[in-house]
Amino acid sequence: MKEDKGQPIFTVKVYHGYGHKNNLVVFGHVLTGKPIKYRNYTNTRWENILHLFKLFFVKPVADARVQLLWKQQQCFGTTEKDGFYKFEWESFSTAEAGWHTVTVNMLHADGSIVAAGCGKVFVPHVTQFAFISDIDDTVLVSYSATSGKRIKELFTKNPHTRIAFDDVVSHYQLLSVTHTTDDV
C-alpha cells in the first residue's frame, strides 16, 4: 500500500470481539500513517525496538465514519477522539458458538469505502461463565510494578518471545469447567 500524492494512508484495526447468541460486541481503532507491516517475529532486539518505535508515528483518526458488516446487517458509528470505536449490536439471526468474521469499513463523506479491516467475534458454547482477560499481567510476565524491567521487556521482546506465567494453560482449562453442570 503506497501513499498516493500526499494522501494519507488509513488503517482500520479490528480487535477480537465477543458475544452471546444475538448480542455481539467488537472494538477497534482507525489510524493514519504508515501501517505496520505484518512480519515474522524475530528474537532480534533491534528489530523489536524499531517496530515499537514505528508505533509512535501512527496517529488516531477522530470522528471517522465507520461501518460494521455482519452477515446481512450493517451498523454505523463514529470514532472517538482517540480513534477508538465500539459496536454493540443485536444480530438478526442467532450466532452459533465459535468464531465469526466481521468487517469494519472507514467511510468517506459520500459513503465510499476509504479503508477496511477484518476481525473476528467469538461466541462461546453455552456455559455458566466466560473469562475475558487482557494478555498482559494475566498470561505474560510484564513487570507492570517495576518501570525499568517493564521498559526493558517492552523494547527487547515481542509477544512471541515474552515469557508466559507457569501453568497458564491449565489455569484457564480449570476456569472453563469450574462450577459447570452437565445440563448447561
N, CA, C and O of each residue as an XYZ file, in Angstrom:
736
protein
N       0.840     -1.168      0.000
C       0.000      0.000      0.000
C       0.887      1.234      0.000
O       1.669      1.434      0.930
N       0.778      2.055     -1.023
C       1.610      3.253     -1.142
C       0.791      4.497     -0.861
O      -0.415      4.541     -1.101
N       1.475      5.504     -0.348
C       0.846      6.792     -0.148
C       0.726      7.448     -1.520
O       1.704      7.510     -2.265
N      -0.471      7.941     -1.860
C      -0.750      8.456     -3.182
C      -0.751      9.982     -3.175
O      -1.716     10.595     -2.719
N       0.321     10.606     -3.676
C       0.449     12.061     -3.821
C       0.045     12.811     -2.560
O      -0.791     13.713     -2.610
N       0.628     12.445     -1.449
C       0.358     13.155     -0.209
C      -0.928     12.758      0.486
O      -1.229     13.273      1.563
N      -1.696     11.849     -0.109
C      -2.920     11.390      0.538
C      -2.557     10.486      1.711
O      -1.685      9.628      1.578
N      -3.207     10.662      2.849
C      -2.876      9.818      3.999
C      -3.315      8.371      3.793
O      -4.257      8.083      3.056
N      -2.615      7.492      4.456
C      -2.967      6.077      4.453
C      -3.756      5.819      5.729
O      -3.319      6.197      6.816
N      -4.903      5.185      5.606
C      -5.724      4.868      6.763
C      -5.717      3.366      7.005
O      -5.664      2.568      6.069
N      -5.772      2.999      8.278
C      -5.820      1.596      8.667
C      -6.967      1.412      9.651
O      -7.107      2.176     10.606
N      -7.780      0.398      9.413
C      -8.850      0.048     10.343
C      -8.412     -1.200     11.091
O      -8.302     -2.278     10.506
N      -8.162     -1.050     12.387
C      -7.783     -2.172     13.241
C      -9.057     -2.713     13.878
O      -9.834     -1.958     14.465
N      -9.268     -4.013     13.763
C     -10.430     -4.658     14.370
C      -9.906     -5.664     15.387
O      -9.196     -6.604     15.030
N     -10.258     -5.464     16.650
C      -9.813     -6.371     17.703
C     -10.819     -7.507     17.847
O     -11.983     -7.364     17.475
N     -10.368     -8.626     18.386
C     -11.285     -9.749     18.602
C     -12.462     -9.294     19.456
O     -12.286     -8.673     20.504
N     -13.650     -9.610     18.993
C     -14.860     -9.274     19.727
C     -15.436    -10.511     20.397
O     -14.858    -11.596     20.341
N     -16.573    -10.325     21.023
C     -17.212    -11.428     21.726
C     -18.718    -11.232     21.678
O     -19.205    -10.163     21.309
N     -19.439    -12.258     22.048
C     -20.885    -12.141     22.053
C     -21.541    -13.371     22.621
O     -20.886    -14.288     23.117
N     -22.884    -13.365     22.532
C     -23.673    -14.486     23.018
C     -24.953    -14.555     22.207
O     -25.812    -13.685     22.350
N     -25.103    -15.538     21.380
C     -26.269    -15.787     20.530
C     -26.650    -14.596     19.651
O     -26.381    -14.606     18.449
N     -27.271    -13.573     20.237
C     -27.740    -12.446     19.434
C     -27.044    -11.129     19.743
O     -27.053    -10.225     18.907
N     -26.446    -10.997     20.914
C     -25.790     -9.748     21.301
C     -24.292     -9.867     21.087
O     -23.651    -10.765     21.632
N     -23.733     -8.961     20.292
C     -22.325     -9.040     19.912
C     -21.636     -7.697     20.134
O     -22.271     -6.644     20.095
N     -20.323     -7.754     20.367
C     -19.526     -6.556     20.627
C     -18.202     -6.679     19.887
O     -17.579     -7.741     19.892
N     -17.771     -5.592     19.250
C     -16.443     -5.551     18.632
C     -15.886     -4.135     18.807
O     -16.625     -3.152     18.747
N     -14.580     -4.050     19.023
C     -13.880     -2.787     19.243
C     -12.772     -2.644     18.208
O     -12.419     -3.605     17.524
N     -12.231     -1.444     18.101
C     -11.082     -1.246     17.233
C     -10.650      0.205     17.202
O     -11.149      1.037     17.959
N      -9.713      0.495     16.313
C      -9.188      1.846     16.118
C      -9.090      2.137     14.625
O      -8.879      1.233     13.817
N      -9.245      3.402     14.273
C      -8.934      3.873     12.928
C      -7.700      4.749     13.079
O      -7.676      5.680     13.884
N      -6.673      4.434     12.291
C      -5.376      5.100     12.409
C      -4.931      5.638     11.062
O      -5.362      5.155     10.015
N      -4.072      6.635     11.097
C      -3.468      7.150      9.877
C      -1.955      7.140     10.042
O      -1.435      7.214     11.155
N      -1.272      7.050      8.932
C       0.184      6.921      8.946
C       0.542      5.605      8.292
O      -0.334      4.827      7.913
N       1.810      5.367      8.164
C       2.233      4.124      7.522
C       1.859      2.955      8.416
O       2.284      2.894      9.570
N       1.073      2.032      7.898
C       0.690      0.894      8.725
C       1.892      0.006      9.000
O       2.824     -0.078      8.200
N       1.848     -0.641     10.129
C       2.921     -1.568     10.467
C       2.673     -2.845      9.683
O       1.614     -3.463      9.790
N       3.647     -3.221      8.909
C       3.511     -4.403      8.066
C       3.573     -5.656      8.926
O       4.339     -5.743      9.886
N       2.746     -6.617      8.551
C       2.810     -7.900      9.237
C       4.134     -8.548      8.877
O       4.567     -8.522      7.725
N       4.759     -9.123      9.875
C       6.068     -9.714      9.632
C       6.227    -10.936     10.509
O       5.464    -11.161     11.448
N       7.222    -11.705     10.183
C       7.564    -12.816     11.054
C       8.253    -12.248     12.281
O       9.109    -11.370     12.174
N       7.878    -12.749     13.436
C       8.515    -12.280     14.667
C       9.930    -12.813     14.739
O      10.221    -13.923     14.295
N      10.800    -12.001     15.305
C      12.194    -12.408     15.452
C      12.616    -12.200     16.896
O      11.911    -11.563     17.679
N      13.744    -12.733     17.228
C      14.315    -12.522     18.550
C      15.307    -11.366     18.541
O      15.949    -11.100     19.557
N      15.445    -10.675     17.411
C      16.390     -9.578     17.287
C      15.877     -8.364     18.049
O      14.817     -7.824     17.729
N      16.625     -7.938     19.051
C      16.194     -6.815     19.879
C      16.045     -5.536     19.072
O      15.103     -4.775     19.294
N      16.960     -5.285     18.137
C      16.901     -4.045     17.361
C      15.650     -3.991     16.496
O      15.048     -2.928     16.341
N      15.259     -5.115     15.938
C      14.025     -5.136     15.142
C      12.812     -4.883     16.025
O      11.890     -4.170     15.629
N      12.811     -5.464     17.222
C      11.703     -5.228     18.144
C      11.638     -3.761     18.562
O      10.550     -3.192     18.649
N      12.781     -3.148     18.818
C      12.829     -1.729     19.193
C      12.346     -0.868     18.027
O      11.568      0.065     18.231
N      12.797     -1.169     16.809
C      12.381     -0.418     15.629
C      10.871     -0.547     15.414
O      10.195      0.439     15.121
N      10.354     -1.747     15.558
C       8.920     -1.991     15.396
C       8.119     -1.171     16.414
O       7.107     -0.565     16.063
N       8.563     -1.151     17.651
C       7.893     -0.384     18.695
C       7.997      1.117     18.414
O       7.030      1.852     18.616
N       9.149      1.569     17.956
C       9.368      2.977     17.633
C       8.395      3.442     16.549
O       7.887      4.562     16.613
N       8.134      2.594     15.557
C       7.227      2.941     14.460
C       5.800      3.177     14.947
O       5.037      3.905     14.312
N       5.439      2.563     16.070
C       4.095      2.756     16.609
C       3.806      4.213     16.959
O       2.651      4.640     16.952
N       4.859      4.978     17.267
C       4.674      6.368     17.648
C       4.374      7.275     16.456
O       4.024      8.439     16.650
N       4.502      6.774     15.239
C       4.247      7.573     14.050
C       2.894      7.277     13.427
O       2.571      7.797     12.359
N       2.119      6.458     14.078
C       0.758      6.167     13.645
C      -0.160      6.989     14.538
O      -0.030      6.963     15.762
N      -1.101      7.727     13.919
C      -1.962      8.629     14.683
C      -3.424      8.183     14.591
O      -3.852      7.649     13.568
N      -4.187      8.408     15.671
C      -5.609      8.055     15.641
C      -6.402      9.023     14.766
O      -6.011     10.178     14.594
N      -7.503      8.549     14.224
C      -8.385      9.374     13.402
C      -9.685      9.591     14.181
O     -10.454      8.654     14.398
N      -9.917     10.832     14.596
C     -11.131     11.174     15.346
C     -12.287     11.440     14.394
O     -12.082     11.885     13.265
N     -13.484     11.169     14.846
C     -14.729     11.478     14.125
C     -14.825     10.828     12.745
O     -15.474     11.368     11.848
N     -14.192      9.689     12.576
C     -14.292      8.970     11.299
C     -15.599      8.177     11.273
O     -15.987      7.577     12.275
N     -16.264      8.179     10.140
C     -17.471      7.361      9.981
C     -17.042      5.925      9.738
O     -16.226      5.651      8.858
N     -17.596      5.012     10.523
C     -17.264      3.596     10.386
C     -18.538      2.781     10.206
O     -19.612      3.136     10.691
N     -18.371      1.678      9.490
C     -19.485      0.794      9.164
C     -19.072     -0.629      9.499
O     -18.002     -1.080      9.091
N     -19.913     -1.336     10.238
C     -19.678     -2.737     10.556
C     -20.557     -3.591      9.654
O     -21.751     -3.328      9.509
N     -19.962     -4.615      9.051
C     -20.719     -5.563      8.234
C     -20.723     -6.905      8.944
O     -19.672     -7.492      9.200
N     -21.918     -7.382      9.258
C     -22.093     -8.661      9.951
C     -23.209     -9.406      9.237
O     -24.365     -8.982      9.269
N     -22.865    -10.517      8.595
C     -23.837    -11.296      7.826
C     -24.594    -10.344      6.900
O     -23.979     -9.722      6.035
N     -25.918    -10.214      7.060
C     -26.702     -9.325      6.196
C     -26.987     -7.977      6.855
O     -27.817     -7.212      6.365
N     -26.306     -7.682      7.960
C     -26.547     -6.448      8.706
C     -25.444     -5.424      8.501
O     -24.300     -5.759      8.197
N     -25.826     -4.160      8.679
C     -24.870     -3.054      8.693
C     -25.145     -2.218      9.938
O     -26.299     -1.962     10.282
N     -24.084     -1.799     10.604
C     -24.191     -0.875     11.736
C     -23.243      0.281     11.444
O     -22.192      0.087     10.834
N     -23.611      1.472     11.875
C     -22.793      2.651     11.617
C     -22.410      3.324     12.927
O     -23.148      3.265     13.910
N     -21.258      3.959     12.924
C     -20.794      4.663     14.111
C     -19.748      5.694     13.741
O     -19.455      5.915     12.566
N     -19.191      6.323     14.766
C     -18.161      7.348     14.605
C     -17.059      7.087     15.613
O     -17.332      6.722     16.756
N     -15.818      7.272     15.198
C     -14.704      7.053     16.122
C     -14.626      8.185     17.147
O     -15.052      9.312     16.897
N     -14.071      7.848     18.294
C     -13.860      8.825     19.366
C     -12.629      9.677     19.039
O     -12.012      9.521     17.985
N     -12.294     10.563     19.947
C     -11.138     11.451     19.776
C      -9.844     10.659     19.588
O      -8.950     11.084     18.856
N      -9.750      9.508     20.251
C      -8.546      8.675     20.174
C      -8.611      7.639     19.052
O      -7.797      6.716     19.014
N      -9.578      7.786     18.133
C      -9.707      6.873     17.010
C     -10.410      5.571     17.351
O     -10.555      4.702     16.491
N     -10.842      5.426     18.583
C     -11.465      4.196     19.068
C     -12.928      4.124     18.632
O     -13.632      5.133     18.619
N     -13.371      2.934     18.280
C     -14.788      2.715     18.001
C     -15.247      1.457     18.725
O     -14.453      0.573     19.048
N     -16.536      1.405     18.965
C     -17.142      0.234     19.599
C     -18.486     -0.005     18.936
O     -19.298      0.910     18.800
N     -18.708     -1.240     18.526
C     -20.009     -1.635     18.005
C     -20.605     -2.666     18.950
O     -19.975     -3.678     19.260
N     -21.806     -2.403     19.398
C     -22.596     -3.354     20.172
C     -23.898     -3.491     19.416
O     -24.603     -2.501     19.223
N     -24.235     -4.692     18.983
C     -25.428     -4.845     18.175
C     -26.110     -6.169     18.458
O     -25.527     -7.105     19.004
N     -27.376     -6.202     18.061
C     -28.165     -7.418     18.189
C     -28.260     -8.042     16.805
O     -28.741     -7.418     15.859
N     -27.801     -9.265     16.703
C     -27.819     -9.963     15.422
C     -29.248    -10.366     15.075
O     -30.006    -10.809     15.938
N     -29.608    -10.209     13.800
C     -30.932    -10.624     13.348
C     -31.085    -12.138     13.400
O     -32.190    -12.655     13.563
N     -29.971    -12.842     13.261
C     -30.000    -14.306     13.326
C     -29.126    -14.769     14.486
O     -28.197    -14.073     14.896
N     -29.433    -15.935     15.000
C     -28.670    -16.479     16.121
C     -27.256    -16.813     15.671
O     -27.056    -17.470     14.649
N     -26.289    -16.360     16.435
C     -24.882    -16.660     16.139
C     -24.520    -17.973     16.826
O     -24.629    -18.097     18.046
N     -24.098    -18.926     16.051
C     -23.688    -20.214     16.603
C     -22.379    -20.046     17.357
O     -21.642    -19.086     17.129
N     -22.093    -20.976     18.249
C     -20.839    -20.940     19.002
C     -19.658    -21.060     18.043
O     -19.709    -21.809     17.068
N     -18.602    -20.317     18.331
C     -17.392    -20.356     17.513
C     -16.979    -18.967     17.068
O     -17.506    -17.964     17.548
N     -16.029    -18.920     16.143
C     -15.501    -17.657     15.618
C     -16.282    -17.241     14.379
O     -16.611    -18.073     13.533
N     -16.574    -15.954     14.278
C     -17.301    -15.391     13.139
C     -16.544    -14.171     12.620
O     -15.990    -13.399     13.403
N     -16.522    -14.002     11.312
C     -15.805    -12.889     10.687
C     -16.695    -11.650     10.597
O     -17.879    -11.741     10.272
N     -16.103    -10.494     10.891
C     -16.774     -9.200     10.710
C     -15.839     -8.295      9.915
O     -14.622     -8.478      9.922
N     -16.420     -7.327      9.239
C     -15.638     -6.329      8.508
C     -16.039     -4.951      9.018
O     -17.221     -4.673      9.220
N     -15.048     -4.093      9.225
C     -15.314     -2.704      9.605
C     -14.675     -1.821      8.540
O     -13.489     -1.948      8.238
N     -15.478     -0.928      7.978
C     -15.018     -0.005      6.944
C     -14.968      1.416      7.483
O     -15.824      1.830      8.265
N     -13.956      2.154      7.053
C     -13.942      3.604      7.266
C     -14.576      4.198      6.015
O     -14.195      3.857      4.895
N     -15.546      5.089      6.211
C     -16.292      5.633      5.082
C     -15.953      7.094      4.814
O     -15.734      7.881      5.734
N     -15.916      7.430      3.533
C     -15.778      8.820      3.091
C     -17.150      9.482      3.277
O     -18.149      8.785      3.457
N     -17.207     10.800      3.234
C     -18.474     11.527      3.388
C     -19.520     11.086      2.369
O     -20.717     11.117      2.655
N     -19.070     10.670      1.169
C     -20.015     10.233      0.137
C     -20.430      8.770      0.297
O     -21.193      8.251     -0.518
N     -19.932      8.105      1.341
C     -20.300      6.710      1.595
C     -19.359      5.688      1.001
O     -19.516      4.491      1.245
N     -18.374      6.134      0.221
C     -17.421      5.181     -0.355
C     -16.454      4.695      0.726
O     -16.215      5.377      1.723
N     -15.914      3.514      0.504
C     -15.014      2.901      1.479
C     -13.607      3.455      1.302
O     -13.038      3.391      0.212
N     -13.048      4.001      2.386
C     -11.694      4.551      2.389
C     -10.696      3.469      2.784
O      -9.636      3.335      2.173
N     -11.045      2.701      3.811
C     -10.178      1.626      4.309
C     -11.064      0.579      4.966
O     -12.176      0.874      5.404
N     -10.559     -0.642      5.029
C     -11.334     -1.736      5.618
C     -10.438     -2.602      6.482
O      -9.235     -2.713      6.244
N     -11.035     -3.204      7.471
C     -10.328     -4.149      8.326
C     -11.240     -5.316      8.641
O     -12.451     -5.149      8.783
N     -10.658     -6.491      8.748
C     -11.426     -7.686      9.093
C     -11.051     -8.140     10.493
O      -9.904     -8.002     10.919
N     -12.010     -8.672     11.187
C     -11.772     -9.175     12.529
C     -12.662    -10.361     12.802
O     -13.377    -10.844     11.923
N     -12.605    -10.823     14.034
C     -13.393    -11.988     14.420
C     -14.126    -11.720     15.722
O     -13.651    -10.991     16.593
N     -15.286    -12.325     15.826
C     -16.101    -12.266     17.033
C     -16.248    -13.694     17.539
O     -16.555    -14.606     16.772
N     -16.025    -13.881     18.838
C     -16.130    -15.211     19.431
C     -17.427    -15.324     20.216
O     -17.728    -14.503     21.082
N     -18.184    -16.358     19.891
C     -19.387    -16.695     20.644
C     -19.090    -18.015     21.338
O     -18.912    -19.034     20.672
N     -19.032    -18.011     22.683
C     -18.681    -19.240     23.393
C     -19.837    -20.236     23.402
O     -20.994    -19.868     23.202
N     -19.503    -21.491     23.634
C     -20.531    -22.505     23.835
C     -21.267    -22.167     25.122
O     -20.719    -21.493     25.993
N     -22.492    -22.627     25.245
C     -23.289    -22.341     26.431
C     -22.571    -22.871     27.662
O     -22.203    -24.044     27.729
N     -22.380    -21.990     28.629
C     -21.736    -22.341     29.885
C     -22.196    -21.331     30.929
O     -22.903    -20.375     30.609
N     -21.801    -21.543     32.155
C     -22.218    -20.622     33.202
C     -21.295    -19.412     33.307
O     -21.701    -18.378     33.837
N     -20.072    -19.519     32.817
C     -19.098    -18.445     32.964
C     -18.368    -18.184     31.656
O     -18.251    -19.066     30.805
N     -17.881    -16.962     31.511
C     -16.983    -16.624     30.406
C     -15.852    -15.793     30.995
O     -16.088    -14.943     31.853
N     -14.635    -16.031     30.543
C     -13.479    -15.297     31.049
C     -12.853    -14.521     29.910
O     -12.406    -15.097     28.918
N     -12.826    -13.221     30.060
C     -12.216    -12.350     29.067
C     -11.137    -11.577     29.807
O     -11.427    -10.855     30.761
N      -9.895    -11.727     29.369
C      -8.817    -11.065     30.102
C      -7.803    -10.471     29.140
O      -7.639    -10.928     28.009
N      -7.131     -9.442     29.623
C      -6.050     -8.812     28.881
C      -4.824     -9.707     29.006
O      -4.548    -10.233     30.084
N      -4.100     -9.881     27.931
C      -2.963    -10.805     27.937
C      -1.833    -10.336     28.857
O      -1.192    -11.159     29.511
N      -1.581     -9.021     28.916
C      -0.527     -8.518     29.812
C      -0.967     -8.670     31.257
O      -2.119     -8.392     31.590
N      -0.079     -9.097     32.096
C      -0.284     -9.313     33.532
C      -1.196    -10.498     33.842
O      -1.261    -10.925     34.995
N      -1.887    -11.031     32.868
C      -2.734    -12.192     33.104
C      -2.047    -13.446     32.596
O      -2.043    -14.477     33.268
N      -1.475    -13.355     31.423
C      -0.834    -14.504     30.793
C       0.670    -14.306     30.673
O       1.440    -15.232     30.927
N       1.097    -13.100     30.285
C       2.513    -12.825     30.066
C       3.114    -12.021     31.211
O       2.468    -11.136     31.772
N       4.333    -12.335     31.541
C       5.060    -11.564     32.542
C       5.370    -10.200     31.927
O       6.013    -10.125     30.881
N       4.912     -9.113     32.576
C       5.141     -7.782     32.005
C       5.815     -6.819     32.976
O       6.125     -5.688     32.601
N       6.043     -7.236     34.190
C       6.720     -6.396     35.189
C       6.026     -5.046     35.345
O       6.693     -4.012     35.388
N       4.708     -5.042     35.430
C       3.966     -3.779     35.494
C       4.263     -2.965     36.751
O       4.024     -1.757     36.769
N       4.771     -3.594     37.785
C       5.070     -2.858     39.021
C       6.465     -2.237     39.012
O       6.781     -1.425     39.882
N       7.301     -2.603     38.047
C       8.680     -2.116     38.000
C       8.930     -1.441     36.656
O       8.988     -2.108     35.623
N       9.078     -0.118     36.670
C       9.213      0.635     35.415
C      10.400      0.196     34.573
O      10.249     -0.014     33.370
N      11.568      0.054     35.170
C      12.767     -0.313     34.415
C      12.631     -1.659     33.730
O      12.929     -1.787     32.542
N      12.180     -2.667     34.472
C      12.014     -4.003     33.886
C      10.928     -3.994     32.818
O      11.052     -4.668     31.795
N       9.851     -3.225     33.057
C       8.754     -3.167     32.094
C       9.234     -2.575     30.773
O       8.911     -3.104     29.709
N      10.002     -1.482     30.825
C      10.517     -0.846     29.604
C      11.467     -1.785     28.877
O      11.412     -1.901     27.652
N      12.336     -2.456     29.623
C      13.264     -3.407     29.002
C      12.486     -4.530     28.304
O      12.817     -4.901     27.178
N      11.474     -5.060     28.952
C      10.654     -6.133     28.374
C       9.944     -5.649     27.116
O       9.883     -6.364     26.115
N       9.410     -4.440     27.170
C       8.683     -3.870     26.048
C       9.577     -3.658     24.833
O       9.189     -3.970     23.707
N      10.776     -3.128     25.064
C      11.671     -2.822     23.956
C      12.433     -4.028     23.418
O      12.821     -4.031     22.250
N      12.651     -5.029     24.223
C      13.512     -6.129     23.778
C      12.762     -7.403     23.426
O      13.364     -8.331     22.886
N      11.476     -7.478     23.713
C      10.723     -8.704     23.436
C       9.506     -8.383     22.582
O       9.011     -7.256     22.578
N       9.038     -9.383     21.866
C       7.768     -9.270     21.179
C       6.836    -10.308     21.807
O       7.292    -11.120     22.612
N       5.550    -10.308     21.465
C       4.629    -11.242     22.124
C       5.022    -12.714     21.999
O       4.645    -13.530     22.840
N       5.771    -13.052     20.962
C       6.168    -14.450     20.780
C       7.385    -14.827     21.608
O       7.636    -16.012     21.825
N       8.139    -13.852     22.072
C       9.342    -14.171     22.848
C       9.186    -13.823     24.323
O      10.092    -14.078     25.115
N       8.050    -13.246     24.700
C       7.830    -12.934     26.111
C       7.475    -14.195     26.879
O       6.945    -15.149     26.311
N       7.764    -14.194     28.150
C       7.582    -15.370     28.993
C       6.153    -15.405     29.536
O       5.663    -14.419     30.085
N       5.497    -16.550     29.376
C       4.165    -16.745     29.955
C       4.313    -17.264     31.377
O       5.291    -17.933     31.709
N       3.329    -16.948     32.212
C       3.333    -17.483     33.567
C       3.248    -19.002     33.511
O       2.648    -19.564     32.595
N       3.846    -19.659     34.490
C       3.782    -21.117     34.566
C       2.325    -21.568     34.678
O       1.509    -20.913     35.328
N       2.020    -22.669     34.050
C       0.704    -23.322     34.150
C      -0.471    -22.459     33.692
O      -1.597    -22.686     34.135
N      -0.242    -21.482     32.824
C      -1.333    -20.616     32.388
C      -2.393    -21.400     31.606
O      -3.582    -21.106     31.729
N      -1.991    -22.375     30.817
C      -2.949    -23.167     30.040
C      -3.839    -23.978     30.970
O      -5.062    -23.962     30.833
N      -3.234    -24.683     31.912
C      -4.043    -25.497     32.829
C      -4.939    -24.607     33.695
O      -6.044    -25.009     34.057
N      -4.474    -23.411     34.024
C      -5.279    -22.466     34.802
C      -6.573    -22.126     34.058
O      -7.655    -22.186     34.642
N      -6.468    -21.774     32.785
C      -7.659    -21.428     32.015
C      -8.530    -22.645     31.737
O      -9.752    -22.516     31.663
N      -7.936    -23.813     31.582
C      -8.735    -25.024     31.407
C      -9.562    -25.304     32.658
O     -10.735    -25.665     32.561
N      -8.959    -25.140     33.818
C      -9.700    -25.334     35.071
C     -10.796    -24.285     35.239
O     -11.902    -24.611     35.669
N     -10.503    -23.039     34.905
C     -11.528    -21.995     34.985
C     -12.716    -22.304     34.078
O     -13.862    -22.027     34.434
N     -12.446    -22.871     32.921
C     -13.519    -23.119     31.956
C     -14.514    -24.171     32.423
O     -15.648    -24.185     31.944
N     -14.134    -25.043     33.332
C     -15.051    -26.095     33.796
C     -15.481    -25.916     35.252
O     -16.251    -26.729     35.762
N     -15.006    -24.884     35.924
C     -15.361    -24.655     37.321
C     -16.849    -24.350     37.459
O     -17.387    -23.512     36.736
N     -17.499    -25.021     38.373
C     -18.922    -24.832     38.696
C     -19.835    -25.001     37.488
O     -20.900    -24.385     37.429
N     -19.445    -25.809     36.546
C     -20.342    -26.107     35.433
C     -21.088    -27.389     35.757
O     -20.600    -28.235     36.506
N     -22.248    -27.519     35.199
C     -23.044    -28.727     35.412
C     -23.320    -29.376     34.075
O     -23.149    -28.757     33.025
N     -23.748    -30.622     34.118
C     -23.992    -31.362     32.879
C     -25.147    -30.790     32.065
O     -25.187    -30.975     30.849
N     -26.084    -30.101     32.706
C     -27.248    -29.593     31.981
C     -26.991    -28.283     31.244
O     -27.871    -27.789     30.538
N     -25.813    -27.722     31.396
C     -25.511    -26.447     30.724
C     -24.665    -26.689     29.511
O     -24.305    -25.742     28.811
